[in-house]
Amino acid sequence: MISSDVINAKIDLVDQNIRLLEELKEQGYESFSKNFREIQAAKHSLQDSIEACLDMDNNIIAEKSFRRGEDYKDIFSVIEEEGIIDAGLSARLQEMAQFRNLLVQQYGRIDTGRLFIIMSKDLTDVEEFIKSTLSYIP
């Protein structure tokens, strides 16, 4: 059985991170891009949120005995294959998983402009993912 306590704890974490990212976004790119501490907070909050979504998916995959994802990107493919999220959302979340890998592995320097765009435009994808996950869980 999928643990609603685990899922809800992850959702609470994502909600807290999204609130912080929204606050950071409100100051505008010019101010944000000059503040190292806030850039670091945004990177961590985004990474934390993506990992929480992946954890939720892995919980569902394990409990339902779905095929295991080959990598972080593929985890969202599995959830799409099982009809929990649609193809468009899956593709966008797969891009986020790739960005998460950049944040963790630090392949090159993370572009602050790209980070700000994600904060400005892509957080709705995380919120949509949460709604889809909640509607799937009994």
For each residue, the residues with C-beta under 8 A, 3 or more apart:
1: 63
2: 6 7 59 60 63 64 137 138
3: 6 7 59 63
4: 7 8 137
5: 8 9
6: 2 3 9 10 55 56 59
7: 2 3 4 10 11 56 59 133 134 137
8: 4 5 11 12
9: 5 6 12 13
10: 6 7 13 14 52 53 55 56
11: 7 8 14 15 52 56 130 133 134
12: 8 9 15 16
13: 9 10 16 17 48 49 52
14: 10 11 17 18 49 52 53 126 130
15: 11 12 18 19
16: 12 13 19 20
17: 13 14 20 21 45 46 48 49 52
18: 14 15 21 22 45 49 123 126 127
19: 15 16 22 23
20: 16 17 23 24 41 42 45
21: 17 18 24 25 42 45 46 49 119 123
22: 18 19 25 26 119 123
23: 19 20 26 27
24: 20 21 27 32 38 41 42 119
25: 21 22 32 116 119 120
26: 22 23
27: 23 24 31 32 38
28: 31 32
29: 32 33 113 116
30: 33 34
31: 27 28 34 35
32: 24 25 27 28 29 35 38 39 42 112 116
33: 29 30 39 112 113 116
34: 30 31
35: 31 32 38 39
36: 39 40
37: 40 41
38: 24 27 32 35 41 42
39: 32 33 35 36 42 43 112 115
40: 36 37 43 44
41: 20 24 37 38 44 45
42: 20 21 24 32 38 39 45 46 115 116 119
43: 39 40 46 47 103 110 115
44: 40 41 47 48
45: 17 18 20 21 41 42 48 49
46: 17 21 42 43 49 50 99 100 103 115 118 119
47: 43 44 50 51 100 103 104
48: 13 17 44 45 51 52
49: 13 14 17 18 21 45 46 52 53 126
50: 46 47 53 54 96 97 99 100 126
51: 47 48 54 55 100
52: 10 11 13 14 17 48 49 55 56
53: 10 14 49 50 56 57 93 96 126 129 130
54: 50 51 57 58 72 75 97 100
55: 6 10 51 52 58 59
56: 6 7 10 11 52 53 59 60 133
57: 53 54 60 61 69 75 76 78 79 133
58: 54 55 61 62 69 75
59: 2 3 6 7 55 56 62 63
60: 2 56 57 63 64 66 79 84 133 136 137
61: 57 58 64 66 67 68 69 75 78 79
62: 58 59 65
63: 1 2 3 59 60
64: 2 60 61 82
65: 62
66: 60 61 78 79 81 82
67: 61 78 81
68: 61 78
69: 57 58 61 72 73 74 75 76 77 78
70: 74
71: 74 75 97
72: 54 69 75 97 100 101
73: 69 76 77 94 97 98
74: 69 70 71 77 78
75: 54 57 58 61 69 71 72 78 79 97
76: 57 69 73 79 80 85 90 93 94 97
77: 69 73 74 80 81 90 94
78: 57 61 66 67 68 69 74 75 81 82
79: 57 60 61 66 75 76 82 84 85 90
80: 76 77 83 84 85 86 87 89 90
81: 66 67 77 78
82: 64 66 78 79
83: 80
84: 60 79 80 132 133 136
85: 76 79 80 89 90 93 128 129 132
86: 80 89 90
87: 80 90 91
88: 91 92
89: 80 85 86 92 93 125 128 129 132
90: 76 77 79 80 85 86 87 93 94
91: 87 88 94 95
92: 88 89 95 96 122 125
93: 53 76 85 89 90 96 97 125 129
94: 73 76 77 90 91 97 98
95: 91 92 98 99
96: 50 53 92 93 99 100 118 122 125 126
97: 50 54 71 72 73 75 76 93 94 100 101
98: 73 94 95 101 102
99: 46 50 95 96 102 103 114 118
100: 46 47 50 51 54 72 96 97 103 104
101: 72 97 98 104 105 107
102: 98 99 105 106 107 108 110
103: 43 46 47 99 100 106 110
104: 47 100 101
105: 101 102
106: 102 103 109 110
107: 101 102
108: 102
109: 106
110: 43 102 103 106 114 115
111: 114 115
112: 32 33 39 115 116
113: 29 33 116 117
114: 99 110 111 117 118
115: 39 42 43 46 110 111 112 118 119
116: 25 29 32 33 42 112 113 119 120
117: 113 114 120 121 122
118: 46 96 99 114 115 121 122 123
119: 21 22 24 25 42 46 115 116 122 123
120: 25 116 117
121: 117 118 124
122: 92 96 117 118 119 125 126
123: 18 21 22 118 119 126 127
124: 121 127 128
125: 89 92 93 96 122 128 129
126: 14 18 49 50 53 96 122 123 129 130
127: 18 123 124 130 131
128: 85 89 124 125 131 132
129: 53 85 89 93 125 126 132 133
130: 11 14 53 126 127 133 134
131: 127 128 134 135
132: 84 85 89 128 129 135 136
133: 7 11 56 57 60 84 129 130 136 137
134: 7 11 130 131 137
135: 131 132
136: 60 84 132 133
137: 2 4 7 60 133 134
138: 2
